[in-house]
Amino acid sequence: MKKVLLAFMACMFSGASFAAPYLYISNSQFKKISVFDTAINKVVGEIKAPYSVKDLKLSPDNRYLYFLSSENNSLYRILTKNHMIDDNFVNVGYMPLTFEITNDGKFAYVANSKSRNVSVIDLQKMESVSDPIQVPGSPRVVAITDDDQKVYVALGGNAGVAVIDTASNKLKKIIETGADPWGMELKYPNLYVSNEGLASISVIDVRNDKVVNEVITSDTPRGVSYHNGMIYVSVMNGVDVFETKRFEKPASMGLDYVVYDAAYAKTSSGNKIYIAGYDKGSATGKIAVIDPEVNEVVSETDVDGWPYYLEIRKIRPTATHTPTSTSTSTPKATVTPTFTHTPTDTATFTPTNTFTAVPTKKPTRKPTPKATATPSLFSEDLRGKVTMGGQAVANVKVKAISKHNNSITEVKTDSSGYFTFKKLTLGAYIISVEATFIKEKAVAYTVNRGVENYVAIKVSKRQ
């Protein structure tokens, strides 16, 4: 049902001259959205919000900037031509975190973490389409295929990724992935899901909805962004860069603060990757700018408060049907107009009246349907051989010590010096060889998916 917002909020800008595209930044400390001019790498204005802001997304035509508030469980929209909050909003589920807009700009799918469901919003009418779609877990993040036929919803914990059919708005299946997802990026034919709990990226082929790889990252991967065959992953204190053919890591960048979201944009100064981060002990956060041509941080800008989610004008994909579709027609891609905004030097907007908060009731939780699969962490075998002076070392103990949870798995070498760890959970390990006659030896190894996991350990005799 259409809701009438009780007041417009102020959008206050300095006298700087603006250039498109803007980078919009949500703030986990204050009730506002920062407006960052990518031409000058500077915050040039703030949009005051009625409630705290979570995720934010531009409409495909860039007419509106939508944002979620988990404080009152609603979706709002802002007119980008003057950065004023529109007079319509719509209630969603309990504690919404993120959302995504279909490429035709008609609908939004909202992940409601506490009510464990997904709201479907008609953006033209600003109202719910039907009852929320129940999912078997706490939804954390949403992605939509280029042809708008499928919605992917990553679920908290170890519950996997739910697949929703947009024609029926029904849950189709659950894809088993890593643990505690934070972000997703879809670049056909792959969907990249960052897993905070496993320190990995699950790679899903959207043509058959199967995981084709599990790429191990540095600790706490969060935001994911794609550009030119590379994915940029915000990790605990920096950025990991992986190429998307063999998933090797050609570069990584360290930052002096905890990072969250990542976003790619084509700007007036070229292609850029933007990273949001902050430390809770500081009054300001940072926006780091990465030049993907050299994979280096070229700029860091202070941002008042704690920057969290990022949104910037996107180049929308040409719709591509999955092989399961019987249709041979190609939907018309949404045309994204060029956005130009030139305010006067004295532009200052003031509220027309006082905003009165209207409390939102928590929805009654509905029964959750059973998942179609029981997700579990991915695992692979790790083989290896222990040698001393070129000769096999038989019947010695080999340990695999997980760097994620300190668990220890033990095996022994056979008569030819070979050993096998069966079904090790993907991740980083220390592999050590122990025997009274062997000088202590330990090597680091990352167990990955889709490759031959093999480690050769050369030891020496204890003196």
Steps between C-alpha positions, in 0.01 A plus 500: 500500500627848416623690803520878525821633649423768753779735397778566254845494656781742425776438252783743573787557259806717500574748224718252309438436134373143457582241236326171422504223593453538871595226744230471768617379842283370783611578854470246782553772764283791385161531327627628168636414157828657390533617139850447360605669175717249311654775285671664797495214757322713755177493701294787359173460687282306744144374474337505841287188551201451731639170630828311497605388152602146402538402135436743213445451126451721194214425261620390152399839356677677791187698577475369856736396774324243720612421853404261779459576867503213748401749771141515378504213245429711190624574149532868400593680180686822422468712185852523362431826312483693828592238764169539680320208661181412311165499678448124461643211694398139557525267798697179453587213738674510836864619504570540125871498412542520123300499179537491123303655214406309185672617184170620355464726805154371592558301819720485808576184697577576866684266738328515843746339741284459811171400337694254279327600181532707183264789422411564134431871438334656197715813461253683277222471758735483803305211651548131572408265217393207722582326826875485567686193372609281792855362487670235719746734669574863574539682164809718482549614140322490162606470134291482181587343165542720193170379352311559829387136507672392823574660836782368718477553875802414714396368841676555832694230683562193290162495323617556142348710222127494424384521138166673432311480169376852419214375279332332798694663788550152642806340660655260244799349677786549745862506381756381756774759552735630769407656833373847599465682165549878487502607134420376149600609151349349184700510180350252255541206513639514855359619831768582759395464866731619780490283812616673819483180702716288269726774360414404145316593182244247372484505120158395368427432132155656456433292187461185710500642855805299608807605695800467270769628736569613853779758507683555828552867595660691784296530821145641502413553132209742455431720199565357152535694176583390144699671227677374189534135601595579861306494826591746774421370849493716813675300772576580866761772442537523126398370159566164331502490119428175312492434128192299406642229274737311730415708811860585569569811709723742307469783751391602848496836675524574872301776671527637853132449585226238480330496159146415393346563159662518154365660182622539141426804283603652171576862587622812320854407606475136393403169658510496879427264792366666817542349848314611814654454844535632853619417850247541780750692709519775238253782431557471125521220250669469162420456134796337327529531121676221309629536144433153351751559219787479751310352800617769737322731745526845340290700746354485851239751614365564851124459533311620807361204694528133405457429126344158439307434175588660165291572190594658169357515148538162330531387143201267486557161334340381180246240604623142452270201535609189684512170304189375681285767330306390194457854376723617217413867535735741669338751735568862427784631718425803713655818362693693761491876432791726579443674831603866525427717801624859531371670813566865573780596736251602767282190482364427845181305560299523820228270638142614442378371835588275791541127448296288737613140540235237450593174674478189289363179650714192474339250263373170625750235405359238263609134495818451301490235227753221510810549291532280194852406604709486813790738438846414625845652468696401193797267536774354285768235543858612559776267385872531553835331545775522762859452386845526658802536274289387205380183677146430616434521875256228609272471803538854639223717641371792291264762649271749327430792737218730389582872515126575522401298808826331618354151439762227448477204263766225512609236248814290440714454192489165322799289399566731203485817709156606374216628720138603440269719706146402404239776466678791663274804529616762251730754656851582618709240688841442653625155394760365742707179510586349837744224593780465757766474228371790287587864544175696548345594165172682427368656179195716427243379248156615388254225409295621203222361286535374145880463506735215581592566863850361543787600727855364496687529831877459517633430848846461649640273768510627856861554617 
